[in-house]
Amino acid sequence: MTVMLFFNSLKDILSVNKKFENAELESQYDRLVMKGVYVLCCSGNLLIGLWKLNAMGLIPNKSGDWLSWETTLAAVQDVVL
């Protein structure tokens, strides 16, 4: 459900011109404002989806998420005779 919220928001943002091609408006300015508000609302949904994915721990943003790509350091021991 969260992944669909994320991908559907992206799909809606990319198809904004197709959504408003049949709108009967008085001026081109009104169409531009409506498209802007629509993209803003879709971006809000996208941010909610990202927030939910982060809350579930599915976005790797902590150092512990990348430990498999870290290089290991060789242990250095000083030998005192």
KEKE-3310 file (N, C-alpha, C; in steps of 0.2 Angstrom, whole numbers, plus 5000, padded with zeros to 4 digits):
npx = (5004:5010:5020:5013:5007:5018:5023:5011:5010:5021:5018:5007:5012:5020:5011:5003:5000:4992:4981:4975:4971:4958:4952:4941:4945:4946:4958:4975:4983:4975:4975:4988:4990:4981:4987:4999:4995:4990:5001:5008:5000:5001:5015:5015:5008:5018:5029:5023:5022:5036:5040:5032:5039:5051:5048:5045:5057:5063:5070:5087:5096:5104:5120:5122:5115:5123:5133:5138:5145:5156:5173:5184:5195:5212:5218:5229:5243:5254:5269:5278:5294)
npy = (4994:5006:5007:5008:5020:5028:5026:5028:5042:5047:5043:5051:5064:5064:5063:5074:5084:5076:5074:5087:5090:5091:5101:5114:5130:5148:5155:5153:5154:5151:5137:5134:5137:5128:5116:5117:5117:5104:5096:5100:5094:5081:5079:5081:5069:5060:5063:5059:5046:5043:5046:5037:5025:5027:5027:5014:5008:5005:5012:5014:5023:5024:5022:5008:5001:5000:4992:4980:4984:4991:4992:4981:4984:4979:4972:4980:4976:4980:4973:4971:4968)
npz = (5000:5004:4995:4983:4985:4984:4971:4963:4965:4959:4946:4943:4944:4933:4922:4921:4911:4903:4911:4912:4899:4894:4901:4903:4903:4906:4904:4900:4911:4922:4920:4921:4935:4941:4937:4944:4958:4958:4955:4967:4977:4973:4976:4989:4993:4989:4998:5010:5007:5007:5020:5027:5022:5027:5041:5043:5042:5029:5021:5018:5028:5039:5047:5050:5041:5030:5032:5026:5015:5020:5023:5031:5045:5047:5062:5072:5081:5094:5098:5112:5117)
capx = (5000:5014:5024:5008:5006:5024:5023:5006:5011:5026:5015:5002:5016:5023:5005:4999:4997:4986:4975:4972:4970:4951:4949:4939:4946:4945:4964:4981:4985:4971:4977:4995:4989:4978:4993:5004:4992:4989:5008:5010:4997:5004:5021:5013:5007:5025:5032:5020:5025:5043:5040:5030:5044:5057:5046:5045:5064:5064:5075:5093:5099:5109:5126:5121:5112:5128:5139:5140:5149:5162:5179:5186:5202:5216:5220:5236:5245:5261:5272:5283:5298)
capy = (5000:5012:5007:5010:5028:5031:5025:5032:5049:5049:5042:5056:5070:5064:5063:5080:5087:5072:5075:5093:5092:5092:5106:5120:5136:5154:5157:5148:5155:5146:5130:5133:5137:5121:5111:5118:5115:5097:5094:5101:5089:5074:5079:5080:5062:5057:5064:5055:5039:5042:5046:5030:5020:5028:5025:5006:5006:5002:5017:5013:5030:5024:5018:5001:4999:5000:4988:4975:4987:4994:4988:4979:4986:4974:4973:4981:4975:4982:4968:4973:4962)
capz = (5000:5004:4989:4978:4986:4981:4963:4960:4965:4953:4939:4942:4942:4926:4918:4923:4905:4900:4916:4911:4892:4893:4906:4900:4907:4903:4902:4901:4918:4926:4919:4924:4942:4943:4936:4950:4964:4957:4956:4974:4981:4972:4979:4996:4994:4988:5004:5015:5006:5009:5027:5029:5021:5032:5048:5043:5041:5023:5017:5021:5029:5045:5045:5051:5035:5025:5035:5022:5010:5024:5023:5038:5046:5050:5069:5073:5088:5095:5102:5116:5120)
cpx = (5004:5018:5019:5007:5012:5024:5017:5007:5016:5023:5010:5006:5018:5017:5001:4996:4991:4980:4971:4971:4963:4948:4947:4939:4946:4952:4969:4984:4982:4973:4984:4994:4986:4983:4997:5001:4991:4996:5010:5006:4999:5011:5020:5012:5014:5029:5029:5022:5032:5044:5038:5035:5050:5055:5046:5052:5066:5069:5082:5097:5103:5115:5126:5118:5117:5134:5142:5145:5155:5168:5181:5194:5206:5218:5227:5238:5253:5264:5278:5287:5302)
cpy = (5006:5013:5010:5018:5031:5032:5029:5039:5051:5048:5048:5063:5070:5064:5069:5083:5083:5073:5081:5095:5094:5097:5112:5126:5142:5156:5152:5148:5151:5139:5129:5133:5130:5116:5111:5116:5107:5094:5094:5096:5082:5074:5078:5072:5058:5058:5060:5048:5038:5042:5040:5025:5021:5026:5017:5004:5003:5006:5016:5020:5030:5020:5011:4998:4997:4996:4983:4978:4991:4989:4987:4981:4980:4976:4974:4980:4977:4976:4971:4968:4964)
cpz = (5000:4998:4983:4979:4983:4974:4960:4960:4960:4947:4938:4941:4935:4921:4919:4917:4903:4905:4914:4904:4890:4897:4902:4904:4903:4900:4903:4908:4923:4926:4922:4932:4945:4942:4942:4956:4964:4958:4964:4978:4980:4975:4987:4998:4993:4994:5009:5014:5008:5016:5030:5028:5026:5039:5048:5043:5035:5019:5021:5022:5036:5043:5046:5045:5029:5027:5030:5016:5014:5023:5030:5039:5049:5057:5069:5080:5089:5100:5105:5119:5126)
residu = (MET:THR:VAL:MET:LEU:PHE:PHE:ASN:SER:LEU:LYS:ASP:ILE:LEU:SER:VAL:ASN:LYS:LYS:PHE:GLU:ASN:ALA:GLU:LEU:GLU:SER:GLN:TYR:ASP:ARG:LEU:VAL:MET:LYS:GLY:VAL:TYR:VAL:LEU:CYS:CYS:SER:GLY:ASN:LEU:LEU:ILE:GLY:LEU:TRP:LYS:LEU:ASN:ALA:MET:GLY:LEU:ILE:PRO:ASN:LYS:SER:GLY:ASP:TRP:LEU:SER:TRP:GLU:THR:THR:LEU:ALA:ALA:VAL:GLN:ASP:VAL:VAL:LEU)
# end
